[in-house]
Amino acid sequence: MTQRLHLVFGGELVDPTQTVFRDVAALHVVGIFPDYASAFVAWKAEAQRTVDNAHMRYFIAHLHRLREVGDAASATEELGA
């Protein structure tokens, strides 16, 4: 069975019309979730908690899309083997 992991994170943006973080070291990692539904619940809670700050944004990253099990290994992974 394939896991479809999702990362929820956010932080303050330099400009609310772009996705450039003011301080990458200060990013808030909410957590990694086993499915989109639970990631969405966590994302929504953080987004609502910070609604008064127009520069705060939270995102859901689909970690399962970064690497599919059937894909060939990358050159970096092959170096570590």
Sequence and secondary structure as in RCSB ss.txt:
>XXXX:A:sequence
MTQRLHLVFGGELVDPTQTVFRDVAALHVVGIFPDYASAFVAWKAEAQRTVDNAHMRYFIAHLHRLREVGDAASA
TEELGA
>XXXX:A:secstr
     EEEEEEEBSSTTS  BS GGG EEEEEESSHHHHHHHHHHHHHHTTT TTEEEEEEEGGGT  TTS   H
HHHHH 
